């Protein structure tokens, strides 16, 4: 078995870990978003009345939280 010994400073190790995590997260986000957009099985049947109800409820929530930026973090 071949072994390689590397010396990294704490800062270099942290930078490496951040880079790997950032690359993995960006990959997972690309895969997840694209698969959701391509897979329409999660979509229910067309229901204009239900769509309108959801839109009205969403607009109501937007109005309630418009002046409360901290509420968006929840």
Backbone torsions as a table, in degrees:
resi	resn	phi	psi	omega
1	UNK	NA	130.4	177.0
2	UNK	-86.5	139.1	178.8
3	UNK	-127.1	145.9	176.9
4	UNK	-126.5	132.5	176.7
5	UNK	-105.0	128.6	177.5
6	UNK	-122.3	145.4	173.8
7	UNK	-111.3	123.2	178.2
8	UNK	-126.1	141.8	173.1
9	UNK	-76.5	166.0	178.3
10	UNK	-58.7	-41.7	-179.6
11	UNK	-64.9	-40.1	178.6
12	UNK	-66.4	-40.2	178.0
13	UNK	-64.2	-44.3	178.4
14	UNK	-61.9	-42.3	178.9
15	UNK	-63.1	-41.1	178.7
16	UNK	-63.8	-45.6	179.6
17	UNK	-62.2	-44.5	179.1
18	UNK	-60.3	-42.5	-179.3
19	UNK	-63.2	-45.9	-179.6
20	UNK	-63.8	-45.3	180.0
21	UNK	-62.7	-44.4	-179.9
22	UNK	-61.1	-43.9	179.8
23	UNK	-65.7	-41.2	179.4
24	UNK	-66.2	-43.0	179.0
25	UNK	-64.4	-42.3	179.7
26	UNK	-64.2	-37.2	176.4
27	UNK	-63.9	-47.4	-178.6
28	UNK	-62.9	-38.9	178.9
29	UNK	-66.1	-40.8	178.3
30	UNK	-63.0	-44.6	-178.0
31	UNK	-66.8	-45.8	-177.0
32	UNK	-64.0	-47.5	-177.7
33	UNK	-65.1	-45.6	-178.5
34	UNK	-64.9	-38.6	-179.3
35	UNK	-68.4	-35.7	176.8
36	UNK	-65.7	-41.6	-178.6
37	UNK	-69.6	-31.7	-178.0
38	UNK	-84.4	-22.6	-176.7
39	UNK	-101.8	104.5	-176.6
40	UNK	-90.8	9.2	-179.8
41	UNK	-65.4	-23.7	-179.5
42	UNK	-76.1	-10.7	179.9
43	UNK	-80.7	135.3	176.7
44	UNK	-86.9	-176.6	178.9
45	UNK	-67.7	156.6	177.0
46	UNK	-63.9	128.5	-179.9
47	UNK	-146.6	91.8	-175.6
48	UNK	-59.7	-39.2	-178.9
49	UNK	-64.3	-44.4	178.7
50	UNK	-66.4	-39.0	177.2
51	UNK	-61.0	-43.2	178.5
52	UNK	-63.8	-40.3	178.2
53	UNK	-62.8	-45.7	178.2
54	UNK	-62.1	-40.0	178.3
55	UNK	-63.1	-45.3	179.8
56	UNK	-63.3	-41.8	178.2
57	UNK	-64.7	-39.3	178.9
58	UNK	-65.4	-44.3	178.8
59	UNK	-63.4	-37.3	177.6
60	UNK	-62.6	-44.9	179.2
61	UNK	-64.3	-42.1	177.4
62	UNK	-58.9	-42.5	178.6
63	UNK	-64.3	-41.4	-178.7
64	UNK	-63.9	-39.6	-174.0
65	UNK	-99.0	3.9	-176.3
66	UNK	-54.5	-42.3	-176.4
67	UNK	-98.8	13.7	-179.3
68	UNK	-125.8	78.2	-176.3
69	UNK	-59.2	-31.3	-180.0
70	UNK	-64.8	-27.0	-178.7
71	UNK	-67.8	-26.7	179.9
72	UNK	-68.1	-22.8	-177.6
73	UNK	-74.6	-19.4	-178.8
74	UNK	-75.7	NA	NA
